[in-house]
Structures are given as structure tokens and as C-alpha cells.
């Protein structure tokens, strides 16, 4: 991987209430071009907000800034950022 490799980043958040998950979904849809979905886990207790970015190039600095923003926007909407990943073999 180099600074010119395009990656799609997948991410997930957890929320205890649907209203929090839907609020985060609205913010992400308004402020990004990410694909975002909201669903409920089988135990009917936890809500999940998950999605993926558009293909993008990254530096370590840009990735750190993105993670900080994702954590902050989640907290402001009552959701916990669970993390991110980049599918292997999905580079562009």
C-alpha cells in the first residue's frame, strides 16, 4: 500500500437506542458521501450504524484525522465508534 493506493474504508458504530442510530445516520448522510445503513442486532438491544467510504487515497495523517472525526461525530450523537477496516484485495 502506498499514499496513492485507493481504499474503501468500512466502519461501524453501536447505539443503545434507534433514535441515536438514526441521528448519526442523518449526520453522516448530510456531511459525507458514504454508504450508510442502520440495523438492529438479533438481541433487539443494540443498534448498528455501518457503512463504507468512497474509494480514497490515505496518508497516516489523513487516516488519523478521519478516525478522530468519526469518533467525535459518533459521540455527539450518542453512538460508539466500533472501528474501521479496509477489505483485502479491494484496493483500486
HTML snippet that shows the backbone in 3Dmol.js (N, CA, C, O; Angstrom):
<script src="https://3Dmol.org/build/3Dmol-min.js"></script>
<div id="view" style="width:600px;height:400px;position:relative"></div>
<script>
const pdb = `
ATOM      1  N   UNK A   1       0.822  -1.170   0.000  1.00  0.00           N
ATOM      2  CA  UNK A   1       0.000   0.000   0.000  1.00  0.00           C
ATOM      3  C   UNK A   1       0.871   1.240   0.000  1.00  0.00           C
ATOM      4  O   UNK A   1       1.869   1.305   0.717  1.00  0.00           O
ATOM      5  N   UNK A   2       0.495   2.223  -0.803  1.00  0.00           N
ATOM      6  CA  UNK A   2       1.206   3.495  -0.843  1.00  0.00           C
ATOM      7  C   UNK A   2       0.208   4.625  -0.645  1.00  0.00           C
ATOM      8  O   UNK A   2      -0.994   4.387  -0.529  1.00  0.00           O
ATOM      9  N   UNK A   3       0.710   5.857  -0.606  1.00  0.00           N
ATOM     10  CA  UNK A   3      -0.163   7.024  -0.465  1.00  0.00           C
ATOM     11  C   UNK A   3      -1.064   7.212  -1.680  1.00  0.00           C
ATOM     12  O   UNK A   3      -2.027   7.975  -1.613  1.00  0.00           O
ATOM     13  N   UNK A   4      -0.773   6.536  -2.786  1.00  0.00           N
ATOM     14  CA  UNK A   4      -1.609   6.665  -3.982  1.00  0.00           C
ATOM     15  C   UNK A   4      -2.572   5.485  -4.156  1.00  0.00           C
ATOM     16  O   UNK A   4      -3.325   5.447  -5.129  1.00  0.00           O
ATOM     17  N   UNK A   5      -2.557   4.537  -3.240  1.00  0.00           N
ATOM     18  CA  UNK A   5      -3.478   3.404  -3.297  1.00  0.00           C
ATOM     19  C   UNK A   5      -4.859   3.850  -2.824  1.00  0.00           C
ATOM     20  O   UNK A   5      -4.995   4.436  -1.750  1.00  0.00           O
ATOM     21  N   UNK A   6      -5.873   3.571  -3.627  1.00  0.00           N
ATOM     22  CA  UNK A   6      -7.231   3.908  -3.225  1.00  0.00           C
ATOM     23  C   UNK A   6      -7.831   2.759  -2.409  1.00  0.00           C
ATOM     24  O   UNK A   6      -7.742   1.591  -2.789  1.00  0.00           O
ATOM     25  N   UNK A   7      -8.438   3.121  -1.287  1.00  0.00           N
ATOM     26  CA  UNK A   7      -9.070   2.148  -0.402  1.00  0.00           C
ATOM     27  C   UNK A   7     -10.505   2.552  -0.118  1.00  0.00           C
ATOM     28  O   UNK A   7     -10.835   3.738  -0.096  1.00  0.00           O
ATOM     29  N   UNK A   8     -11.346   1.569   0.096  1.00  0.00           N
ATOM     30  CA  UNK A   8     -12.692   1.782   0.626  1.00  0.00           C
ATOM     31  C   UNK A   8     -12.628   1.393   2.091  1.00  0.00           C
ATOM     32  O   UNK A   8     -12.299   0.254   2.421  1.00  0.00           O
ATOM     33  N   UNK A   9     -12.938   2.331   2.969  1.00  0.00           N
ATOM     34  CA  UNK A   9     -12.918   2.059   4.404  1.00  0.00           C
ATOM     35  C   UNK A   9     -14.326   1.692   4.871  1.00  0.00           C
ATOM     36  O   UNK A   9     -15.284   2.416   4.599  1.00  0.00           O
ATOM     37  N   UNK A  10     -14.443   0.586   5.561  1.00  0.00           N
ATOM     38  CA  UNK A  10     -15.709   0.184   6.168  1.00  0.00           C
ATOM     39  C   UNK A  10     -15.666   0.575   7.637  1.00  0.00           C
ATOM     40  O   UNK A  10     -14.609   0.533   8.266  1.00  0.00           O
ATOM     41  N   UNK A  11     -16.816   0.955   8.180  1.00  0.00           N
ATOM     42  CA  UNK A  11     -16.867   1.407   9.569  1.00  0.00           C
ATOM     43  C   UNK A  11     -18.147   0.936  10.229  1.00  0.00           C
ATOM     44  O   UNK A  11     -19.104   0.545   9.561  1.00  0.00           O
ATOM     45  N   UNK A  12     -18.147   0.980  11.565  1.00  0.00           N
ATOM     46  CA  UNK A  12     -19.339   0.591  12.328  1.00  0.00           C
ATOM     47  C   UNK A  12     -19.398   1.360  13.636  1.00  0.00           C
ATOM     48  O   UNK A  12     -18.376   1.713  14.224  1.00  0.00           O
ATOM     49  N   UNK A  13     -20.622   1.608  14.072  1.00  0.00           N
ATOM     50  CA  UNK A  13     -20.920   2.224  15.359  1.00  0.00           C
ATOM     51  C   UNK A  13     -21.980   1.381  16.054  1.00  0.00           C
ATOM     52  O   UNK A  13     -22.729   0.648  15.409  1.00  0.00           O
ATOM     53  N   UNK A  14     -22.031   1.495  17.373  1.00  0.00           N
ATOM     54  CA  UNK A  14     -23.091   0.874  18.156  1.00  0.00           C
ATOM     55  C   UNK A  14     -23.853   1.951  18.900  1.00  0.00           C
ATOM     56  O   UNK A  14     -23.279   2.947  19.339  1.00  0.00           O
ATOM     57  N   UNK A  15     -25.166   1.739  19.039  1.00  0.00           N
ATOM     58  CA  UNK A  15     -26.037   2.651  19.790  1.00  0.00           C
ATOM     59  C   UNK A  15     -27.013   1.815  20.596  1.00  0.00           C
ATOM     60  O   UNK A  15     -27.360   0.703  20.198  1.00  0.00           O
ATOM     61  N   UNK A  16     -27.455   2.342  21.724  1.00  0.00           N
ATOM     62  CA  UNK A  16     -28.417   1.614  22.547  1.00  0.00           C
ATOM     63  C   UNK A  16     -29.854   1.933  22.176  1.00  0.00           C
ATOM     64  O   UNK A  16     -30.777   1.224  22.577  1.00  0.00           O
ATOM     65  N   UNK A  17     -30.047   3.013  21.402  1.00  0.00           N
ATOM     66  CA  UNK A  17     -31.395   3.416  21.008  1.00  0.00           C
ATOM     67  C   UNK A  17     -31.440   3.714  19.512  1.00  0.00           C
ATOM     68  O   UNK A  17     -30.474   4.210  18.933  1.00  0.00           O
ATOM     69  N   UNK A  18     -32.567   3.404  18.906  1.00  0.00           N
ATOM     70  CA  UNK A  18     -32.735   3.674  17.483  1.00  0.00           C
ATOM     71  C   UNK A  18     -32.615   5.163  17.182  1.00  0.00           C
ATOM     72  O   UNK A  18     -32.041   5.538  16.159  1.00  0.00           O
ATOM     73  N   UNK A  19     -33.142   6.014  18.050  1.00  0.00           N
ATOM     74  CA  UNK A  19     -33.106   7.456  17.800  1.00  0.00           C
ATOM     75  C   UNK A  19     -31.669   7.963  17.652  1.00  0.00           C
ATOM     76  O   UNK A  19     -31.400   8.853  16.845  1.00  0.00           O
ATOM     77  N   UNK A  20     -30.751   7.393  18.436  1.00  0.00           N
ATOM     78  CA  UNK A  20     -29.337   7.771  18.340  1.00  0.00           C
ATOM     79  C   UNK A  20     -28.739   7.282  17.021  1.00  0.00           C
ATOM     80  O   UNK A  20     -28.015   8.015  16.347  1.00  0.00           O
ATOM     81  N   UNK A  21     -29.048   6.051  16.668  1.00  0.00           N
ATOM     82  CA  UNK A  21     -28.533   5.494  15.412  1.00  0.00           C
ATOM     83  C   UNK A  21     -29.043   6.292  14.222  1.00  0.00           C
ATOM     84  O   UNK A  21     -28.282   6.582  13.298  1.00  0.00           O
ATOM     85  N   UNK A  22     -30.319   6.650  14.233  1.00  0.00           N
ATOM     86  CA  UNK A  22     -30.902   7.418  13.121  1.00  0.00           C
ATOM     87  C   UNK A  22     -30.328   8.829  13.061  1.00  0.00           C
ATOM     88  O   UNK A  22     -30.144   9.376  11.974  1.00  0.00           O
ATOM     89  N   UNK A  23     -30.045   9.424  14.217  1.00  0.00           N
ATOM     90  CA  UNK A  23     -29.439  10.762  14.235  1.00  0.00           C
ATOM     91  C   UNK A  23     -28.060  10.724  13.596  1.00  0.00           C
ATOM     92  O   UNK A  23     -27.715  11.597  12.801  1.00  0.00           O
ATOM     93  N   UNK A  24     -27.277   9.720  13.941  1.00  0.00           N
ATOM     94  CA  UNK A  24     -25.948   9.595  13.335  1.00  0.00           C
ATOM     95  C   UNK A  24     -26.068   9.327  11.837  1.00  0.00           C
ATOM     96  O   UNK A  24     -25.304   9.883  11.048  1.00  0.00           O
ATOM     97  N   UNK A  25     -26.999   8.501  11.445  1.00  0.00           N
ATOM     98  CA  UNK A  25     -27.227   8.228  10.016  1.00  0.00           C
ATOM     99  C   UNK A  25     -27.504   9.537   9.265  1.00  0.00           C
ATOM    100  O   UNK A  25     -26.950   9.765   8.190  1.00  0.00           O
ATOM    101  N   UNK A  26     -28.355  10.387   9.828  1.00  0.00           N
ATOM    102  CA  UNK A  26     -28.677  11.679   9.179  1.00  0.00           C
ATOM    103  C   UNK A  26     -27.434  12.555   9.036  1.00  0.00           C
ATOM    104  O   UNK A  26     -27.219  13.163   7.988  1.00  0.00           O
ATOM    105  N   UNK A  27     -26.618  12.620  10.086  1.00  0.00           N
ATOM    106  CA  UNK A  27     -25.405  13.443  10.034  1.00  0.00           C
ATOM    107  C   UNK A  27     -24.439  12.908   8.977  1.00  0.00           C
ATOM    108  O   UNK A  27     -23.914  13.675   8.171  1.00  0.00           O
ATOM    109  N   UNK A  28     -24.208  11.611   8.978  1.00  0.00           N
ATOM    110  CA  UNK A  28     -23.281  11.037   8.002  1.00  0.00           C
ATOM    111  C   UNK A  28     -23.796  11.236   6.573  1.00  0.00           C
ATOM    112  O   UNK A  28     -23.013  11.519   5.666  1.00  0.00           O
ATOM    113  N   UNK A  29     -25.100  11.089   6.372  1.00  0.00           N
ATOM    114  CA  UNK A  29     -25.657  11.308   5.034  1.00  0.00           C
ATOM    115  C   UNK A  29     -25.562  12.770   4.611  1.00  0.00           C
ATOM    116  O   UNK A  29     -25.372  13.062   3.431  1.00  0.00           O
ATOM    117  N   UNK A  30     -25.694  13.687   5.563  1.00  0.00           N
ATOM    118  CA  UNK A  30     -25.646  15.115   5.240  1.00  0.00           C
ATOM    119  C   UNK A  30     -24.219  15.614   5.010  1.00  0.00           C
ATOM    120  O   UNK A  30     -23.996  16.495   4.180  1.00  0.00           O
ATOM    121  N   UNK A  31     -23.259  15.058   5.736  1.00  0.00           N
ATOM    122  CA  UNK A  31     -21.905  15.603   5.707  1.00  0.00           C
ATOM    123  C   UNK A  31     -20.897  14.786   4.917  1.00  0.00           C
ATOM    124  O   UNK A  31     -19.759  15.221   4.741  1.00  0.00           O
ATOM    125  N   UNK A  32     -21.295  13.593   4.431  1.00  0.00           N
ATOM    126  CA  UNK A  32     -20.366  12.751   3.686  1.00  0.00           C
ATOM    127  C   UNK A  32     -21.061  12.150   2.472  1.00  0.00           C
ATOM    128  O   UNK A  32     -22.268  12.307   2.288  1.00  0.00           O
ATOM    129  N   UNK A  33     -20.290  11.468   1.660  1.00  0.00           N
ATOM    130  CA  UNK A  33     -20.854  10.714   0.538  1.00  0.00           C
ATOM    131  C   UNK A  33     -20.756   9.214   0.803  1.00  0.00           C
ATOM    132  O   UNK A  33     -20.666   8.424  -0.136  1.00  0.00           O
ATOM    133  N   UNK A  34     -20.772   8.817   2.074  1.00  0.00           N
ATOM    134  CA  UNK A  34     -20.636   7.430   2.476  1.00  0.00           C
ATOM    135  C   UNK A  34     -21.947   6.677   2.274  1.00  0.00           C
ATOM    136  O   UNK A  34     -23.028   7.262   2.341  1.00  0.00           O
ATOM    137  N   UNK A  35     -21.839   5.387   2.030  1.00  0.00           N
ATOM    138  CA  UNK A  35     -22.996   4.495   2.064  1.00  0.00           C
ATOM    139  C   UNK A  35     -23.220   4.137   3.527  1.00  0.00           C
ATOM    140  O   UNK A  35     -22.305   3.648   4.189  1.00  0.00           O
ATOM    141  N   UNK A  36     -24.419   4.371   4.038  1.00  0.00           N
ATOM    142  CA  UNK A  36     -24.700   4.178   5.466  1.00  0.00           C
ATOM    143  C   UNK A  36     -25.983   3.362   5.625  1.00  0.00           C
ATOM    144  O   UNK A  36     -26.976   3.607   4.940  1.00  0.00           O
ATOM    145  N   UNK A  37     -25.949   2.392   6.537  1.00  0.00           N
ATOM    146  CA  UNK A  37     -27.110   1.566   6.860  1.00  0.00           C
ATOM    147  C   UNK A  37     -27.283   1.501   8.370  1.00  0.00           C
ATOM    148  O   UNK A  37     -26.307   1.547   9.118  1.00  0.00           O
ATOM    149  N   UNK A  38     -28.532   1.393   8.811  1.00  0.00           N
ATOM    150  CA  UNK A  38     -28.845   1.222  10.225  1.00  0.00           C
ATOM    151  C   UNK A  38     -29.607  -0.082  10.381  1.00  0.00           C
ATOM    152  O   UNK A  38     -30.505  -0.380   9.593  1.00  0.00           O
ATOM    153  N   UNK A  39     -29.254  -0.854  11.387  1.00  0.00           N
ATOM    154  CA  UNK A  39     -29.960  -2.097  11.658  1.00  0.00           C
ATOM    155  C   UNK A  39     -29.878  -2.437  13.131  1.00  0.00           C
ATOM    156  O   UNK A  39     -29.174  -1.790  13.906  1.00  0.00           O
ATOM    157  N   UNK A  40     -30.609  -3.458  13.487  1.00  0.00           N
ATOM    158  CA  UNK A  40     -30.632  -3.887  14.879  1.00  0.00           C
ATOM    159  C   UNK A  40     -30.062  -5.291  14.970  1.00  0.00           C
ATOM    160  O   UNK A  40     -30.341  -6.141  14.124  1.00  0.00           O
ATOM    161  N   UNK A  41     -29.267  -5.527  15.995  1.00  0.00           N
ATOM    162  CA  UNK A  41     -28.725  -6.860  16.204  1.00  0.00           C
ATOM    163  C   UNK A  41     -29.826  -7.810  16.657  1.00  0.00           C
ATOM    164  O   UNK A  41     -30.890  -7.381  17.102  1.00  0.00           O
ATOM    165  N   UNK A  42     -29.559  -9.077  16.539  1.00  0.00           N
ATOM    166  CA  UNK A  42     -30.555 -10.101  16.846  1.00  0.00           C
ATOM    167  C   UNK A  42     -31.114 -10.021  18.253  1.00  0.00           C
ATOM    168  O   UNK A  42     -32.263 -10.398  18.487  1.00  0.00           O
ATOM    169  N   UNK A  43     -30.318  -9.536  19.189  1.00  0.00           N
ATOM    170  CA  UNK A  43     -30.787  -9.490  20.577  1.00  0.00           C
ATOM    171  C   UNK A  43     -31.768  -8.350  20.840  1.00  0.00           C
ATOM    172  O   UNK A  43     -32.264  -8.204  21.957  1.00  0.00           O
ATOM    173  N   UNK A  44     -32.051  -7.536  19.809  1.00  0.00           N
ATOM    174  CA  UNK A  44     -33.002  -6.422  19.898  1.00  0.00           C
ATOM    175  C   UNK A  44     -32.624  -5.371  20.938  1.00  0.00           C
ATOM    176  O   UNK A  44     -33.474  -4.607  21.394  1.00  0.00           O
ATOM    177  N   UNK A  45     -31.355  -5.338  21.306  1.00  0.00           N
ATOM    178  CA  UNK A  45     -30.905  -4.368  22.301  1.00  0.00           C
ATOM    179  C   UNK A  45     -29.982  -3.330  21.675  1.00  0.00           C
ATOM    180  O   UNK A  45     -30.051  -2.150  22.019  1.00  0.00           O
ATOM    181  N   UNK A  46     -29.135  -3.753  20.778  1.00  0.00           N
ATOM    182  CA  UNK A  46     -28.111  -2.871  20.216  1.00  0.00           C
ATOM    183  C   UNK A  46     -28.437  -2.524  18.770  1.00  0.00           C
ATOM    184  O   UNK A  46     -28.825  -3.385  17.980  1.00  0.00           O
ATOM    185  N   UNK A  47     -28.272  -1.259  18.443  1.00  0.00           N
ATOM    186  CA  UNK A  47     -28.435  -0.769  17.074  1.00  0.00           C
ATOM    187  C   UNK A  47     -27.056  -0.582  16.464  1.00  0.00           C
ATOM    188  O   UNK A  47     -26.112  -0.204  17.157  1.00  0.00           O
ATOM    189  N   UNK A  48     -26.938  -0.843  15.180  1.00  0.00           N
ATOM    190  CA  UNK A  48     -25.675  -0.740  14.470  1.00  0.00           C
ATOM    191  C   UNK A  48     -25.823   0.242  13.323  1.00  0.00           C
ATOM    192  O   UNK A  48     -26.774   0.176  12.544  1.00  0.00           O
ATOM    193  N   UNK A  49     -24.867   1.151  13.235  1.00  0.00           N
ATOM    194  CA  UNK A  49     -24.745   2.037  12.073  1.00  0.00           C
ATOM    195  C   UNK A  49     -23.473   1.594  11.379  1.00  0.00           C
ATOM    196  O   UNK A  49     -22.389   1.655  11.959  1.00  0.00           O
ATOM    197  N   UNK A  50     -23.602   1.153  10.148  1.00  0.00           N
ATOM    198  CA  UNK A  50     -22.413   0.705   9.425  1.00  0.00           C
ATOM    199  C   UNK A  50     -22.429   1.273   8.021  1.00  0.00           C
ATOM    200  O   UNK A  50     -23.466   1.671   7.490  1.00  0.00           O
ATOM    201  N   UNK A  51     -21.243   1.296   7.442  1.00  0.00           N
ATOM    202  CA  UNK A  51     -21.164   1.826   6.094  1.00  0.00           C
ATOM    203  C   UNK A  51     -19.770   1.754   5.531  1.00  0.00           C
ATOM    204  O   UNK A  51     -18.884   1.084   6.063  1.00  0.00           O
ATOM    205  N   UNK A  52     -19.605   2.463   4.437  1.00  0.00           N
ATOM    206  CA  UNK A  52     -18.308   2.483   3.765  1.00  0.00           C
ATOM    207  C   UNK A  52     -18.108   3.824   3.072  1.00  0.00           C
ATOM    208  O   UNK A  52     -19.060   4.496   2.676  1.00  0.00           O
ATOM    209  N   UNK A  53     -16.853   4.183   2.941  1.00  0.00           N
ATOM    210  CA  UNK A  53     -16.483   5.413   2.249  1.00  0.00           C
ATOM    211  C   UNK A  53     -16.435   5.156   0.750  1.00  0.00           C
ATOM    212  O   UNK A  53     -16.521   4.013   0.301  1.00  0.00           O
ATOM    213  N   UNK A  54     -16.301   6.212  -0.005  1.00  0.00           N
ATOM    214  CA  UNK A  54     -15.963   6.105  -1.416  1.00  0.00           C
ATOM    215  C   UNK A  54     -14.481   5.764  -1.484  1.00  0.00           C
ATOM    216  O   UNK A  54     -13.757   6.003  -0.518  1.00  0.00           O
ATOM    217  N   UNK A  55     -14.011   5.213  -2.596  1.00  0.00           N
ATOM    218  CA  UNK A  55     -12.571   4.955  -2.716  1.00  0.00           C
ATOM    219  C   UNK A  55     -11.785   6.255  -2.509  1.00  0.00           C
ATOM    220  O   UNK A  55     -12.126   7.302  -3.060  1.00  0.00           O
ATOM    221  N   UNK A  56     -10.740   6.157  -1.713  1.00  0.00           N
ATOM    222  CA  UNK A  56      -9.947   7.340  -1.405  1.00  0.00           C
ATOM    223  C   UNK A  56      -8.496   6.954  -1.150  1.00  0.00           C
ATOM    224  O   UNK A  56      -8.199   5.827  -0.754  1.00  0.00           O
ATOM    225  N   UNK A  57      -7.604   7.901  -1.381  1.00  0.00           N
ATOM    226  CA  UNK A  57      -6.201   7.688  -1.023  1.00  0.00           C
ATOM    227  C   UNK A  57      -5.996   8.212   0.393  1.00  0.00           C
ATOM    228  O   UNK A  57      -6.678   9.142   0.823  1.00  0.00           O
ATOM    229  N   UNK A  58      -5.065   7.620   1.106  1.00  0.00           N
ATOM    230  CA  UNK A  58      -4.856   7.979   2.501  1.00  0.00           C
ATOM    231  C   UNK A  58      -3.382   8.081   2.837  1.00  0.00           C
ATOM    232  O   UNK A  58      -2.547   7.344   2.313  1.00  0.00           O
ATOM    233  N   UNK A  59      -3.092   9.007   3.719  1.00  0.00           N
ATOM    234  CA  UNK A  59      -1.814   9.027   4.414  1.00  0.00           C
ATOM    235  C   UNK A  59      -2.125   8.702   5.862  1.00  0.00           C
ATOM    236  O   UNK A  59      -3.289   8.729   6.260  1.00  0.00           O
ATOM    237  N   UNK A  60      -1.131   8.402   6.644  1.00  0.00           N
ATOM    238  CA  UNK A  60      -1.358   8.129   8.059  1.00  0.00           C
ATOM    239  C   UNK A  60      -1.998   9.337   8.743  1.00  0.00           C
ATOM    240  O   UNK A  60      -2.875   9.175   9.591  1.00  0.00           O
ATOM    241  N   UNK A  61      -1.567  10.536   8.381  1.00  0.00           N
ATOM    242  CA  UNK A  61      -2.132  11.759   8.955  1.00  0.00           C
ATOM    243  C   UNK A  61      -3.618  11.896   8.606  1.00  0.00           C
ATOM    244  O   UNK A  61      -4.432  12.201   9.477  1.00  0.00           O
ATOM    245  N   UNK A  62      -3.970  11.675   7.349  1.00  0.00           N
ATOM    246  CA  UNK A  62      -5.375  11.763   6.932  1.00  0.00           C
ATOM    247  C   UNK A  62      -6.222  10.706   7.635  1.00  0.00           C
ATOM    248  O   UNK A  62      -7.355  10.977   8.033  1.00  0.00           O
ATOM    249  N   UNK A  63      -5.678   9.512   7.786  1.00  0.00           N
ATOM    250  CA  UNK A  63      -6.405   8.445   8.462  1.00  0.00           C
ATOM    251  C   UNK A  63      -6.637   8.803   9.933  1.00  0.00           C
ATOM    252  O   UNK A  63      -7.731   8.593  10.456  1.00  0.00           O
ATOM    253  N   UNK A  64      -5.624   9.338  10.595  1.00  0.00           N
ATOM    254  CA  UNK A  64      -5.773   9.758  11.991  1.00  0.00           C
ATOM    255  C   UNK A  64      -6.854  10.827  12.128  1.00  0.00           C
ATOM    256  O   UNK A  64      -7.667  10.767  13.051  1.00  0.00           O
ATOM    257  N   UNK A  65      -6.873  11.807  11.218  1.00  0.00           N
ATOM    258  CA  UNK A  65      -7.883  12.866  11.247  1.00  0.00           C
ATOM    259  C   UNK A  65      -9.275  12.304  11.007  1.00  0.00           C
ATOM    260  O   UNK A  65     -10.238  12.714  11.656  1.00  0.00           O
ATOM    261  N   UNK A  66      -9.379  11.363  10.072  1.00  0.00           N
ATOM    262  CA  UNK A  66     -10.673  10.756   9.769  1.00  0.00           C
ATOM    263  C   UNK A  66     -11.202   9.988  10.982  1.00  0.00           C
ATOM    264  O   UNK A  66     -12.374  10.120  11.335  1.00  0.00           O
ATOM    265  N   UNK A  67     -10.345   9.185  11.620  1.00  0.00           N
ATOM    266  CA  UNK A  67     -10.769   8.415  12.786  1.00  0.00           C
ATOM    267  C   UNK A  67     -11.207   9.355  13.908  1.00  0.00           C
ATOM    268  O   UNK A  67     -12.223   9.114  14.561  1.00  0.00           O
ATOM    269  N   UNK A  68     -10.454  10.410  14.129  1.00  0.00           N
ATOM    270  CA  UNK A  68     -10.831  11.374  15.174  1.00  0.00           C
ATOM    271  C   UNK A  68     -12.205  11.972  14.885  1.00  0.00           C
ATOM    272  O   UNK A  68     -13.025  12.092  15.795  1.00  0.00           O
ATOM    273  N   UNK A  69     -12.469  12.350  13.627  1.00  0.00           N
ATOM    274  CA  UNK A  69     -13.766  12.916  13.255  1.00  0.00           C
ATOM    275  C   UNK A  69     -14.870  11.886  13.443  1.00  0.00           C
ATOM    276  O   UNK A  69     -15.937  12.210  13.965  1.00  0.00           O
ATOM    277  N   UNK A  70     -14.623  10.648  13.023  1.00  0.00           N
ATOM    278  CA  UNK A  70     -15.637   9.602  13.139  1.00  0.00           C
ATOM    279  C   UNK A  70     -15.980   9.334  14.607  1.00  0.00           C
ATOM    280  O   UNK A  70     -17.154   9.180  14.944  1.00  0.00           O
ATOM    281  N   UNK A  71     -14.991   9.278  15.468  1.00  0.00           N
ATOM    282  CA  UNK A  71     -15.232   9.074  16.898  1.00  0.00           C
ATOM    283  C   UNK A  71     -16.054  10.231  17.455  1.00  0.00           C
ATOM    284  O   UNK A  71     -17.027  10.018  18.178  1.00  0.00           O
ATOM    285  N   UNK A  72     -15.661  11.451  17.118  1.00  0.00           N
ATOM    286  CA  UNK A  72     -16.329  12.649  17.643  1.00  0.00           C
ATOM    287  C   UNK A  72     -17.772  12.739  17.172  1.00  0.00           C
ATOM    288  O   UNK A  72     -18.666  12.990  17.979  1.00  0.00           O
ATOM    289  N   UNK A  73     -18.016  12.538  15.881  1.00  0.00           N
ATOM    290  CA  UNK A  73     -19.391  12.637  15.370  1.00  0.00           C
ATOM    291  C   UNK A  73     -20.260  11.539  15.980  1.00  0.00           C
ATOM    292  O   UNK A  73     -21.451  11.754  16.205  1.00  0.00           O
ATOM    293  N   UNK A  74     -19.695  10.391  16.245  1.00  0.00           N
ATOM    294  CA  UNK A  74     -20.451   9.339  16.912  1.00  0.00           C
ATOM    295  C   UNK A  74     -20.826   9.729  18.326  1.00  0.00           C
ATOM    296  O   UNK A  74     -21.982   9.595  18.727  1.00  0.00           O
ATOM    297  N   UNK A  75     -19.855  10.212  19.083  1.00  0.00           N
ATOM    298  CA  UNK A  75     -20.118  10.603  20.468  1.00  0.00           C
ATOM    299  C   UNK A  75     -21.158  11.706  20.560  1.00  0.00           C
ATOM    300  O   UNK A  75     -21.996  11.690  21.461  1.00  0.00           O
ATOM    301  N   UNK A  76     -21.116  12.665  19.639  1.00  0.00           N
ATOM    302  CA  UNK A  76     -22.084  13.767  19.648  1.00  0.00           C
ATOM    303  C   UNK A  76     -23.495  13.293  19.350  1.00  0.00           C
ATOM    304  O   UNK A  76     -24.460  14.018  19.593  1.00  0.00           O
ATOM    305  N   UNK A  77     -23.623  12.084  18.827  1.00  0.00           N
ATOM    306  CA  UNK A  77     -24.938  11.535  18.508  1.00  0.00           C
ATOM    307  C   UNK A  77     -25.278  10.302  19.340  1.00  0.00           C
ATOM    308  O   UNK A  77     -26.202   9.560  19.008  1.00  0.00           O
ATOM    309  N   UNK A  78     -24.531  10.087  20.419  1.00  0.00           N
ATOM    310  CA  UNK A  78     -24.835   9.005  21.332  1.00  0.00           C
ATOM    311  C   UNK A  78     -24.437   7.621  20.847  1.00  0.00           C
ATOM    312  O   UNK A  78     -24.977   6.618  21.313  1.00  0.00           O
ATOM    313  N   UNK A  79     -23.487   7.561  19.905  1.00  0.00           N
ATOM    314  CA  UNK A  79     -23.058   6.280  19.345  1.00  0.00           C
ATOM    315  C   UNK A  79     -21.569   6.055  19.609  1.00  0.00           C
ATOM    316  O   UNK A  79     -20.784   7.002  19.671  1.00  0.00           O
ATOM    317  N   UNK A  80     -21.205   4.807  19.760  1.00  0.00           N
ATOM    318  CA  UNK A  80     -19.811   4.444  19.998  1.00  0.00           C
ATOM    319  C   UNK A  80     -19.191   3.920  18.710  1.00  0.00           C
ATOM    320  O   UNK A  80     -19.698   2.975  18.107  1.00  0.00           O
ATOM    321  N   UNK A  81     -18.094   4.539  18.294  1.00  0.00           N
ATOM    322  CA  UNK A  81     -17.376   4.096  17.103  1.00  0.00           C
ATOM    323  C   UNK A  81     -16.724   2.756  17.414  1.00  0.00           C
ATOM    324  O   UNK A  81     -15.898   2.657  18.322  1.00  0.00           O
ATOM    325  N   UNK A  82     -17.097   1.724  16.660  1.00  0.00           N
ATOM    326  CA  UNK A  82     -16.557   0.392  16.907  1.00  0.00           C
ATOM    327  C   UNK A  82     -15.252   0.165  16.162  1.00  0.00           C
ATOM    328  O   UNK A  82     -14.431  -0.649  16.585  1.00  0.00           O
ATOM    329  N   UNK A  83     -15.053   0.871  15.064  1.00  0.00           N
ATOM    330  CA  UNK A  83     -13.807   0.728  14.337  1.00  0.00           C
ATOM    331  C   UNK A  83     -13.995   0.780  12.840  1.00  0.00           C
ATOM    332  O   UNK A  83     -15.078   1.058  12.326  1.00  0.00           O
ATOM    333  N   UNK A  84     -12.898   0.503  12.160  1.00  0.00           N
ATOM    334  CA  UNK A  84     -12.901   0.558  10.700  1.00  0.00           C
ATOM    335  C   UNK A  84     -12.013  -0.560  10.164  1.00  0.00           C
ATOM    336  O   UNK A  84     -11.232  -1.171  10.894  1.00  0.00           O
ATOM    337  N   UNK A  85     -12.154  -0.801   8.895  1.00  0.00           N
ATOM    338  CA  UNK A  85     -11.327  -1.783   8.219  1.00  0.00           C
ATOM    339  C   UNK A  85     -11.313  -1.501   6.731  1.00  0.00           C
ATOM    340  O   UNK A  85     -12.141  -0.749   6.217  1.00  0.00           O
ATOM    341  N   UNK A  86     -10.382  -2.101   6.062  1.00  0.00           N
ATOM    342  CA  UNK A  86     -10.275  -1.990   4.604  1.00  0.00           C
ATOM    343  C   UNK A  86     -10.172  -3.406   4.057  1.00  0.00           C
ATOM    344  O   UNK A  86      -9.215  -4.119   4.359  1.00  0.00           O
ATOM    345  N   UNK A  87     -11.144  -3.817   3.260  1.00  0.00           N
ATOM    346  CA  UNK A  87     -11.120  -5.185   2.724  1.00  0.00           C
ATOM    347  C   UNK A  87      -9.839  -5.462   1.943  1.00  0.00           C
ATOM    348  O   UNK A  87      -9.415  -4.646   1.125  1.00  0.00           O
ATOM    349  N   UNK A  88      -9.238  -6.596   2.195  1.00  0.00           N
ATOM    350  CA  UNK A  88      -8.043  -7.027   1.483  1.00  0.00           C
ATOM    351  C   UNK A  88      -8.437  -7.387   0.055  1.00  0.00           C
ATOM    352  O   UNK A  88      -9.443  -8.055  -0.182  1.00  0.00           O
ATOM    353  N   UNK A  89      -7.624  -6.931  -0.882  1.00  0.00           N
ATOM    354  CA  UNK A  89      -7.910  -7.222  -2.270  1.00  0.00           C
ATOM    355  C   UNK A  89      -8.922  -6.293  -2.893  1.00  0.00           C
ATOM    356  O   UNK A  89      -9.286  -6.457  -4.057  1.00  0.00           O
ATOM    357  N   UNK A  90      -9.389  -5.302  -2.120  1.00  0.00           N
ATOM    358  CA  UNK A  90     -10.380  -4.353  -2.625  1.00  0.00           C
ATOM    359  C   UNK A  90      -9.744  -3.013  -2.975  1.00  0.00           C
ATOM    360  O   UNK A  90     -10.460  -2.024  -3.128  1.00  0.00           O
ATOM    361  N   UNK A  91      -8.443  -2.951  -3.103  1.00  0.00           N
ATOM    362  CA  UNK A  91      -7.791  -1.693  -3.448  1.00  0.00           C
ATOM    363  C   UNK A  91      -8.087  -1.369  -4.899  1.00  0.00           C
ATOM    364  O   UNK A  91      -8.402  -2.254  -5.694  1.00  0.00           O
ATOM    365  N   UNK A  92      -7.983  -0.104  -5.234  1.00  0.00           N
ATOM    366  CA  UNK A  92      -8.238   0.337  -6.609  1.00  0.00           C
ATOM    367  C   UNK A  92      -7.084   1.146  -7.123  1.00  0.00           C
ATOM    368  O   UNK A  92      -7.113   1.607  -8.265  1.00  0.00           O
TER     369      UNK A  92
END
`;
const viewer = $3Dmol.createViewer("view");
viewer.addModel(pdb, "pdb");
viewer.setStyle({}, {cartoon: {color: "spectrum"}});
viewer.zoomTo();
viewer.render();
</script>
